[in-house]
Amino acid sequence: MPPRHDRLFKRVLRFFLPDLLRLVVPSLALGKRRSSPVFLDKELLEEDRREADILARFPMPGGGSVLVHVEVEARSRTRMLRRLREYAGRIQARYGGPVLSILVNLRGGTPGIHTMAPDGEIAGPGLNCFRYLAFNLSGCRAEDYLSKPEPLAWGLAPLMTPGRWSRAEHKLACLQRIDAGRLDEQRRLLLVDCVETYLVLTPEEMEEYKRLSPREREKPMNPMRDLTWSERMIADGMRQIVLHQMDQRFGPLPEPIRKKVEGIYSATRLTRLADKLLIAGSLEELGIR
C-alpha cells in the first residue's frame, strides 16, 4: 500500500463525503441533494499521536444532523472496533447527537459493506449497543462501482477486483469513467490521483494499456506524479508568485530562465528560490542561469 494513502484519502473524503454516505448508508435518502458537511475539530480524538481521519456534522434532508466519523485503514484489523467505540463516546460527549462510525478498509475483510458489533455484546431494549459500518474495498467488483452515479465510487474502483478485465483494462475503464463524468477540475484530479496511486501497471501491462487506448501516447516521466492534488496546487501557486517577483525585480525574464523556473515542482526548492530573491542583486546570483 503506498505510504501516502492516508493523506490522499483524507483529501478525497473531504471532497466526496456525501458520496460516501450514499454508498454506505443509502437509507439516509440523501438523493441528489447537495448537503455541505461541517468539518469539526478532531483534537479530542488524538490517541498515541494519531488523529481521526474525518469528523463532520452532516445535515439531514428532513432536519437535524448526524455526526459522521470516518477512519481509513490500509488493512482490516480487529483492534479498530475498540478504537472506534472509544472515539464514538468522545464525539457524543463533546458534540451531542447521533454518531455514525464508518471504517473504510483498503485491503482485507469480507468484501462489501457490513454492520459490525463486538462479539458477545447483548442487545435489548434500553441497552446502548455500539455498531459501526465497515466498507471493505478489496474483493468488491470494480465494474459494479464504475456503473454507480457517485463519483467517489469511480475513485474507489481501482482498489477493487477487476473481474473479467485485465489490469490494463481495469485502469482504462476507471480513467474513462472519470473522464466521462461531469466534474470540476479539482475533483477530477483527485479521482485520477486514486487511479494512478492504486493501479500502477507493470511495463508489460502498460504496453497492453497503450494498445487498448490508441490515443495514449508515450509521455515523458511526469515529475509531479508522486504529488497529491493539493501538493500540486501549492507548488503551482508558489511558482507563479516566484515568477511574478522575478519579473518585478529584474524586468521581463529571458525565456530560458522562465522555463527553468516553470520546471521546478518542489515546494522546498521554490521556497529557497523565494528566499534568495530577497537578497539577490541579479539573475546570476539566483543561480538558475
C-alpha positions as CSV (number, residue, x, y, z in Angstrom):
1,M,0.0,0.0,0.0
2,P,1.5,3.3,-1.0
3,P,2.6,5.3,2.1
4,R,0.7,8.4,1.2
5,H,-2.7,6.7,1.1
6,D,-3.6,8.3,4.4
7,R,-3.3,11.9,3.3
8,L,-4.7,11.1,-0.2
9,F,-7.9,9.5,1.2
10,K,-8.4,12.3,3.8
11,R,-8.4,14.8,0.9
12,V,-10.7,12.7,-1.2
13,L,-13.2,12.1,1.6
14,R,-13.4,15.8,2.4
15,F,-14.5,16.5,-1.2
16,F,-16.7,13.4,-1.5
17,L,-18.2,12.8,1.9
18,P,-21.8,12.9,0.7
19,D,-21.0,10.3,-1.9
20,L,-19.6,8.0,0.8
21,L,-22.8,8.3,2.8
22,R,-24.9,7.5,-0.3
23,L,-22.7,4.4,-1.0
24,V,-22.6,3.1,2.6
25,V,-25.9,4.2,4.1
26,P,-28.4,4.6,1.2
27,S,-31.2,4.5,3.8
28,L,-30.3,8.1,4.7
29,A,-32.1,9.0,1.5
30,L,-29.8,11.9,0.6
31,G,-30.7,11.6,-3.1
32,K,-29.1,14.3,-5.3
33,R,-29.4,16.9,-2.6
34,R,-26.2,18.8,-2.1
35,S,-25.6,19.0,1.6
36,S,-22.4,20.6,2.8
37,P,-20.9,18.9,5.9
38,V,-19.3,21.0,8.6
39,F,-15.9,19.6,9.5
40,L,-15.2,19.5,13.2
41,D,-12.2,19.7,15.5
42,K,-10.6,16.3,15.9
43,E,-8.3,17.2,18.7
44,L,-10.4,15.3,21.2
45,L,-9.8,12.1,19.2
46,E,-6.0,12.2,19.4
47,E,-4.5,9.0,20.7
48,D,-0.9,8.0,20.6
49,R,-0.2,10.9,18.2
50,R,-2.9,9.6,15.9
51,E,-5.8,11.7,14.7
52,A,-9.2,10.7,13.4
53,D,-9.4,10.9,9.6
54,I,-12.7,12.6,9.1
55,L,-15.2,14.1,11.7
56,A,-18.1,16.2,10.4
57,R,-21.6,17.2,11.2
58,F,-23.9,16.3,8.3
59,P,-27.3,18.0,7.9
60,M,-30.2,15.6,7.1
61,P,-32.8,16.3,4.5
62,G,-35.7,16.2,7.0
63,G,-34.0,18.4,9.5
64,G,-31.5,17.7,12.3
65,S,-28.0,16.3,11.7
66,V,-25.7,13.3,12.2
67,L,-22.1,13.3,13.4
68,V,-20.1,11.3,10.8
69,H,-16.8,9.8,11.9
70,V,-14.7,8.0,9.2
71,E,-11.5,6.1,9.6
72,V,-9.4,4.8,6.7
73,E,-7.1,1.8,7.3
74,A,-4.7,0.2,4.8
75,R,-5.8,-3.2,6.1
76,S,-8.6,-4.7,8.1
77,R,-7.7,-5.1,11.8
78,T,-9.8,-6.4,14.7
79,R,-8.4,-3.8,17.1
80,M,-10.2,-1.0,15.3
81,L,-13.5,-1.9,16.9
82,R,-12.3,-0.8,20.3
83,R,-10.8,2.4,19.0
84,L,-14.0,3.3,17.1
85,R,-16.2,2.7,20.1
86,E,-13.9,5.0,22.3
87,Y,-14.0,7.6,19.6
88,A,-17.8,7.5,19.3
89,G,-18.1,8.0,23.1
90,R,-15.8,11.1,23.0
91,I,-17.6,12.5,19.9
92,Q,-21.0,12.2,21.5
93,A,-19.8,13.7,24.8
94,R,-18.3,16.7,23.0
95,Y,-20.8,17.4,20.3
96,G,-24.0,15.6,21.2
97,G,-26.3,13.9,18.7
98,P,-26.2,10.5,16.9
99,V,-22.8,9.3,15.7
100,L,-22.3,7.3,12.5
101,S,-19.0,5.5,12.6
102,I,-17.6,4.3,9.3
103,L,-14.4,2.2,8.8
104,V,-13.0,2.0,5.2
105,N,-10.5,-0.8,4.8
106,L,-8.5,-0.7,1.6
107,R,-7.4,-4.3,2.0
108,G,-8.8,-7.4,3.8
109,G,-12.1,-8.2,5.4
110,T,-15.2,-9.6,3.8
111,P,-15.9,-7.6,0.6
112,G,-18.6,-5.0,0.7
113,I,-20.4,-3.1,3.5
114,H,-21.2,-4.7,6.8
115,T,-22.6,-3.7,10.2
116,M,-20.2,-4.6,12.9
117,A,-20.6,-5.1,16.6
118,P,-18.4,-6.6,19.4
119,D,-18.6,-10.3,19.8
120,G,-20.8,-11.4,22.7
121,E,-22.5,-8.0,23.1
122,I,-26.0,-8.3,24.5
123,A,-28.7,-6.4,22.5
124,G,-32.0,-5.4,24.0
125,P,-34.4,-2.6,25.0
126,G,-32.6,0.2,26.8
127,L,-29.2,-1.1,26.1
128,N,-26.8,1.2,24.3
129,C,-25.1,-1.1,21.8
130,F,-22.2,0.2,19.7
131,R,-22.3,-0.5,16.0
132,Y,-20.2,0.7,13.1
133,L,-20.2,0.2,9.3
134,A,-17.2,-1.5,7.7
135,F,-16.6,-0.8,4.0
136,N,-14.1,-3.4,2.7
137,L,-13.0,-2.4,-0.8
138,S,-10.9,-5.3,-1.9
139,G,-13.0,-8.1,-3.4
140,C,-15.7,-5.7,-4.5
141,R,-16.4,-5.7,-8.2
142,A,-14.9,-2.6,-9.9
143,E,-17.4,-2.9,-12.7
144,D,-20.3,-2.6,-10.3
145,Y,-18.9,0.6,-8.7
146,L,-18.0,2.2,-12.0
147,S,-21.6,1.9,-13.0
148,K,-22.8,3.9,-9.9
149,P,-23.6,7.6,-10.2
150,E,-21.5,8.6,-7.3
151,P,-18.1,9.9,-8.4
152,L,-16.4,8.6,-5.3
153,A,-17.2,5.1,-6.4
154,W,-15.1,5.6,-9.5
155,G,-12.1,6.6,-7.3
156,L,-12.5,3.5,-5.1
157,A,-12.8,1.1,-8.1
158,P,-9.0,0.9,-8.6
159,L,-8.8,-0.9,-5.2
160,M,-11.4,-3.5,-6.2
161,T,-11.2,-6.7,-8.2
162,P,-11.1,-6.3,-12.0
163,G,-13.3,-9.4,-12.5
164,R,-13.2,-10.2,-16.2
165,W,-10.9,-7.4,-17.0
166,S,-7.1,-7.4,-17.2
167,R,-5.4,-4.8,-15.0
168,A,-4.8,-2.7,-18.1
169,E,-8.5,-2.9,-19.0
170,H,-9.3,-2.1,-15.4
171,K,-7.2,1.1,-15.3
172,L,-8.6,2.2,-18.7
173,A,-12.2,1.7,-17.6
174,C,-11.6,3.7,-14.4
175,L,-10.0,6.6,-16.2
176,Q,-12.6,6.6,-19.0
177,R,-15.4,6.7,-16.4
178,I,-13.8,9.6,-14.6
179,D,-13.2,11.4,-17.9
180,A,-16.9,11.0,-18.8
181,G,-18.2,12.4,-15.5
182,R,-19.3,16.0,-15.2
183,L,-16.7,17.0,-12.6
184,D,-14.8,20.2,-11.9
185,E,-11.0,20.0,-12.3
186,Q,-10.3,19.6,-8.6
187,R,-12.5,16.6,-8.2
188,R,-11.4,15.0,-11.4
189,L,-7.7,15.3,-10.5
190,L,-8.4,13.8,-7.1
191,L,-10.1,10.7,-8.6
192,V,-7.3,10.4,-11.2
193,D,-4.8,10.5,-8.4
194,C,-6.5,7.5,-6.8
195,V,-6.3,5.5,-10.1
196,E,-2.6,6.4,-10.6
197,T,-1.8,5.6,-6.9
198,Y,-3.6,2.3,-6.5
199,L,-3.5,0.8,-10.0
200,V,0.2,1.0,-11.1
201,L,0.9,-1.1,-14.2
202,T,3.9,-3.1,-14.9
203,P,5.8,-2.3,-18.2
204,E,4.1,-5.2,-19.9
205,E,0.7,-4.1,-18.7
206,M,1.4,-0.6,-19.8
207,E,2.1,-1.8,-23.3
208,E,-1.3,-3.5,-23.3
209,Y,-2.9,-0.3,-22.0
210,K,-1.4,1.7,-24.9
211,R,-2.7,-0.9,-27.3
212,L,-6.2,-0.6,-25.8
213,S,-6.1,3.2,-25.9
214,P,-4.8,4.3,-29.4
215,R,-4.8,7.9,-28.3
216,E,-2.4,7.1,-25.4
217,R,1.0,8.4,-26.5
218,E,4.3,7.7,-24.8
219,K,4.8,10.5,-22.3
220,P,7.9,11.7,-20.5
221,M,8.1,11.0,-16.8
222,N,5.8,13.5,-15.0
223,P,7.9,15.0,-12.1
224,M,4.6,15.7,-10.3
225,R,3.3,12.1,-10.5
226,D,4.2,11.4,-6.8
227,L,2.4,14.5,-5.5
228,T,-1.2,14.7,-4.4
229,W,-3.5,17.2,-6.0
230,S,-3.1,19.6,-3.0
231,E,0.7,19.5,-3.2
232,R,0.5,20.2,-7.0
233,M,-1.7,23.2,-6.3
234,I,0.6,24.5,-3.7
235,A,3.6,24.2,-6.0
236,D,1.8,25.8,-8.9
237,G,0.8,28.8,-6.7
238,M,4.3,29.2,-5.3
239,R,5.8,29.0,-8.9
240,Q,3.5,31.8,-10.1
241,I,4.4,34.0,-7.1
242,V,8.2,33.5,-7.7
243,L,7.9,34.3,-11.4
244,H,5.9,37.4,-10.6
245,Q,8.5,38.5,-8.1
246,M,11.3,37.9,-10.5
247,D,9.5,39.9,-13.2
248,Q,9.1,42.8,-10.8
249,R,12.7,42.6,-9.6
250,F,14.6,42.1,-12.8
251,G,12.2,43.0,-15.6
252,P,10.9,40.7,-18.3
253,L,12.6,37.3,-17.8
254,P,14.5,35.6,-20.6
255,E,12.6,32.6,-21.9
256,P,15.2,30.1,-20.9
257,I,15.1,31.4,-17.3
258,R,11.3,31.3,-17.2
259,K,11.2,27.7,-18.5
260,K,13.7,26.7,-15.8
261,V,11.5,28.1,-13.0
262,E,8.4,26.6,-14.6
263,G,10.2,23.2,-14.4
264,I,10.6,23.4,-10.6
265,Y,8.0,21.2,-9.0
266,S,9.4,21.0,-5.5
267,A,7.8,23.4,-2.9
268,T,11.1,23.3,-1.0
269,R,13.2,24.4,-3.9
270,L,10.7,27.2,-4.8
271,T,10.8,28.4,-1.2
272,R,14.6,28.6,-1.3
273,L,14.4,30.5,-4.6
274,A,12.0,33.0,-3.0
275,D,14.4,33.5,-0.1
276,K,17.2,34.2,-2.5
277,L,15.1,36.8,-4.2
278,L,15.2,38.9,-1.0
279,I,18.9,39.5,-1.3
280,A,19.9,38.7,-4.9
281,G,21.1,41.6,-7.0
282,S,20.9,39.8,-10.3
283,L,19.6,36.7,-12.0
284,E,23.1,35.3,-11.9
285,E,23.0,35.4,-8.1
286,L,19.9,33.3,-8.1
287,G,22.0,30.5,-9.6
288,I,19.5,29.5,-12.3
289,R,21.2,30.7,-15.4
